[in-house]
């Protein structure tokens, strides 16, 4: 079990590092605020794509368990509300300024990447786990 989680941690860190490297390359090439804002928007789009993919996989996993599916949907909606409110709050000082969109998108992308890591952990929870351990996972094993 420990080996599985250390492998998972490596994959998550590698994915996050690759996304960060792509973001940094874009930012290094940017020559003005509009381009910086485009980089932040592209980072958010990529993170959102990853998030939506994992969320769909989670929904597929609980499609026959209506109570868990309802909890998943509720948690995701509340998380999205939190994410949006948090980023609006953290960028309050730049509201109305040319840097605001970049700050908001960067915040949204960062929090979304964090959520992607959380959802991946949920998806992988029961892999390699015994029956007792698998019962502690929010999602049922794949194929169940």
C-alpha positions as CSV (number, residue, x, y, z in Angstrom):
1,X,0.0,0.0,0.0
2,X,2.8,2.4,0.9
3,X,4.6,1.7,-2.4
4,X,1.3,2.5,-4.3
5,X,0.9,5.9,-2.6
6,X,4.5,6.8,-3.1
7,X,4.1,6.0,-6.8
8,X,0.9,8.1,-6.9
9,X,2.6,11.0,-5.2
10,X,5.4,10.9,-7.8
11,X,2.9,11.0,-10.6
12,X,1.0,13.9,-9.1
13,X,4.1,15.8,-8.4
14,X,5.4,15.1,-12.0
15,X,2.2,16.3,-13.5
16,X,2.1,19.4,-11.4
17,X,5.8,20.1,-12.3
18,X,5.0,19.7,-16.0
19,X,2.1,22.1,-15.8
20,X,4.2,24.6,-13.8
21,X,7.0,24.3,-16.4
22,X,4.5,25.1,-19.2
23,X,3.2,28.0,-17.3
24,X,6.7,29.3,-16.7
25,X,7.6,29.0,-20.4
26,X,4.6,31.1,-21.4
27,X,5.3,33.7,-18.7
28,X,9.0,34.0,-19.8
29,X,7.9,34.6,-23.4
30,X,5.3,37.2,-22.4
31,X,6.2,40.8,-23.2
32,X,3.2,42.7,-21.9
33,X,0.3,42.5,-19.5
34,X,-2.1,41.2,-22.2
35,X,0.3,38.2,-22.9
36,X,0.7,37.5,-19.2
37,X,-3.1,37.5,-18.9
38,X,-3.3,35.0,-21.8
39,X,-0.7,32.8,-20.1
40,X,-2.8,32.7,-16.9
41,X,-6.0,32.0,-18.9
42,X,-4.3,29.1,-20.7
43,X,-3.1,27.7,-17.4
44,X,-6.6,27.9,-16.1
45,X,-8.0,26.2,-19.2
46,X,-5.6,23.3,-18.9
47,X,-6.3,22.9,-15.2
48,X,-10.0,23.0,-15.8
49,X,-9.7,20.4,-18.5
50,X,-7.9,18.1,-16.1
51,X,-10.4,18.7,-13.4
52,X,-13.4,18.0,-15.6
53,X,-11.8,14.8,-16.8
54,X,-11.3,13.5,-13.3
55,X,-14.7,14.7,-12.2
56,X,-16.4,12.7,-15.0
57,X,-14.4,9.6,-14.0
58,X,-15.6,10.0,-10.5
59,X,-19.2,10.4,-11.6
60,X,-18.9,7.3,-13.7
61,X,-17.6,5.4,-10.6
62,X,-20.7,6.4,-8.6
63,X,-23.3,6.3,-11.3
64,X,-25.2,3.4,-9.5
65,X,-24.9,5.0,-6.1
66,X,-27.2,7.9,-6.1
67,X,-26.5,9.1,-2.5
68,X,-22.7,9.2,-3.1
69,X,-23.3,10.8,-6.5
70,X,-25.4,13.5,-4.8
71,X,-22.6,14.1,-2.3
72,X,-20.0,14.3,-5.0
73,X,-22.0,16.9,-7.0
74,X,-22.7,18.9,-3.8
75,X,-19.0,18.9,-2.8
76,X,-17.9,19.9,-6.3
77,X,-20.4,22.8,-6.5
78,X,-19.4,24.0,-3.1
79,X,-15.7,23.7,-4.0
80,X,-16.3,25.7,-7.2
81,X,-18.1,28.4,-5.2
82,X,-15.2,28.5,-2.6
83,X,-12.6,28.6,-5.3
84,X,-14.2,31.5,-7.1
85,X,-14.8,33.5,-3.9
86,X,-11.3,32.8,-2.6
87,X,-9.8,34.1,-5.9
88,X,-12.0,37.2,-5.9
89,X,-10.9,37.9,-2.3
90,X,-7.2,37.4,-2.9
91,X,-7.2,39.7,-5.9
92,X,-9.3,42.4,-4.4
93,X,-6.5,45.0,-4.4
94,X,-6.1,44.8,-8.1
95,X,-9.8,45.0,-8.9
96,X,-10.4,47.3,-11.9
97,X,-6.7,47.2,-12.8
98,X,-5.0,45.6,-15.8
99,X,-3.4,42.9,-13.7
100,X,-6.6,41.7,-12.1
101,X,-7.6,39.2,-14.8
102,X,-4.1,37.6,-14.6
103,X,-4.2,37.4,-10.8
104,X,-7.7,35.9,-10.8
105,X,-6.9,33.3,-13.5
106,X,-3.6,32.4,-11.8
107,X,-5.4,31.9,-8.5
108,X,-8.1,29.9,-10.1
109,X,-5.5,27.7,-11.9
110,X,-3.5,27.1,-8.7
111,X,-6.6,26.1,-6.7
112,X,-7.9,24.0,-9.6
113,X,-4.6,22.1,-9.8
114,X,-4.8,21.5,-6.1
115,X,-8.3,20.1,-6.6
116,X,-7.1,17.9,-9.4
117,X,-4.6,16.3,-7.0
118,X,-7.4,15.8,-4.4
119,X,-9.7,14.1,-6.9
120,X,-6.9,11.9,-8.2
121,X,-6.3,10.7,-4.7
122,X,-10.0,9.8,-4.4
123,X,-9.9,8.0,-7.6
124,X,-6.8,6.0,-6.7
125,X,-7.8,5.4,-3.0
126,X,-8.9,1.8,-3.4
127,X,-6.2,0.7,-5.8
128,X,-4.1,-1.9,-4.2
129,X,-6.1,-1.7,-1.0
130,X,-7.5,-4.6,0.9
131,X,-11.2,-4.9,1.5
132,X,-11.0,-3.1,4.9
133,X,-8.9,-0.3,3.6
134,X,-11.1,0.1,0.5
135,X,-14.1,0.6,2.7
136,X,-12.5,3.9,3.9
137,X,-12.4,5.3,0.4
138,X,-15.2,7.7,-0.7
139,X,-15.4,6.0,-4.1
140,X,-16.0,2.3,-4.8
141,X,-13.4,0.4,-6.6
142,X,-13.3,0.7,-10.3
143,X,-15.7,-1.7,-12.0
144,X,-17.9,-2.1,-9.0
